[in-house]
Amino acid sequence: MSKLQEALQFIEKIESENPGKSAYEIVNHLRGYTKKEYTSRLWSTATGYHQEYIRDEFEGKLNINELVLSGEITDFGHFIGSLSDQIDQPGFQWSDFTSWTGDHTSWAGDIGSAIVAYRDPNDNIDVNSVEEALDRLARDSDYTADIAAYVVGEMINSGKQSSITQAIYQYNSKSYSENVRMFLKKRFGGVIEEDKLKNPAGLDSKMRSAISTYIQFYSAYESLKSLKDLAKLPLNLGSEDNSIPNSVDIFKGSQHFIKHIVKYGNLDSLLFKPYQIPGMSWLGTVNYEVRVTG
């Protein structure tokens, strides 16, 4: 039995034992079988559901660091954690709080936390550049988990699937490139013609906005007030304080994720001029082009 089959068998068991529970309740219960950090107060706040770490015969059952899902290595525990913040709480629309926090407990959080760790002088991460921090803390297996969580969550929220197990089966039946493209279209309004992404500047802008918002609300930072207007900084501005993430860090973070998307989405290389300020396209672009290849 493969790792995926074993995990799905366990999830199906939990679903069958809780016939009256919503997918939202079940996935948050499953979060208790990943690792302790996914049951912290931060996760309770983000998901709106308090779940203790479960210490029984199945402790850590879903904390599988390397599992093949949709043909790619995926951190399955990370997937379950992210999925718990993608599925709607009954009575709330997906366009409400979940769609906002869902980025922060998945890809934007992976990127933002890597940037914060790199800039924090008290962090013991041994890296020499923000790119190295991103490679170490925002891995491909994290991104595959993030994209899977979004697409599976969308299936359940839209009513295409009601069972978490069946939604994962459906996701797994498609190629990862197909799932990446679905993620691009649904989350970012990506326009793809054949293998060409037509609106890369818009994609980059939305990513930078989400990453900067995550950093602004990162509770461990005493310098929160100095980060308040981070999203409004032009790309060519750095920070005089090297301990504070800057707009260049955030831009490098968005490019790191876009590179994954281009590579695994089987998309043509991108050449575009990023917007000066994310979310404010009317202020124009920078005067140089950026190339992203997979």
Number of C-alpha atoms within 10 A of each C-alpha: 6 9 15 19 11 13 19 18 13 17 20 16 12 16 20 11 10 13 9 10 12 16 23 22 18 19 23 27 21 24 29 26 25 25 20 15 13 24 22 14 15 14 21 16 11 18 26 16 18 17 20 17 20 19 11 9 7 12 14 19 19 27 22 18 15 15 19 17 24 21 13 18 17 24 24 28 25 27 28 26 30 32 30 31 31 31 30 25 20 12 6 10 13 19 9 10 17 21 17 16 20 25 23 25 24 25 25 28 23 23 30 29 21 24 28 22 21 27 21 16 12 9 10 9 15 10 14 9 12 21 18 15 23 23 14 13 17 25 19 20 20 23 24 27 26 30 25 27 28 26 23 26 27 22 21 20 20 12 10 11 18 14 18 23 20 16 19 21 17 14 20 19 13 13 15 21 19 15 23 21 23 18 22 20 13 12 17 17 14 18 15 15 9 8 13 15 19 14 15 20 20 19 21 23 22 16 25 26 20 24 26 28 22 21 27 21 14 18 11 9 15 9 13 15 11 11 19 14 12 19 23 15 16 17 20 10 10 15 12 8 9 12 15 21 24 25 21 17 26 25 20 17 27 24 20 19 22 21 19 19 23 22 17 20 22 17 20 15 15 20 13 17 16 23 21 20 22 26 17 13 14 9 11 12 19 16 9 8 11 12 11 17 15 15
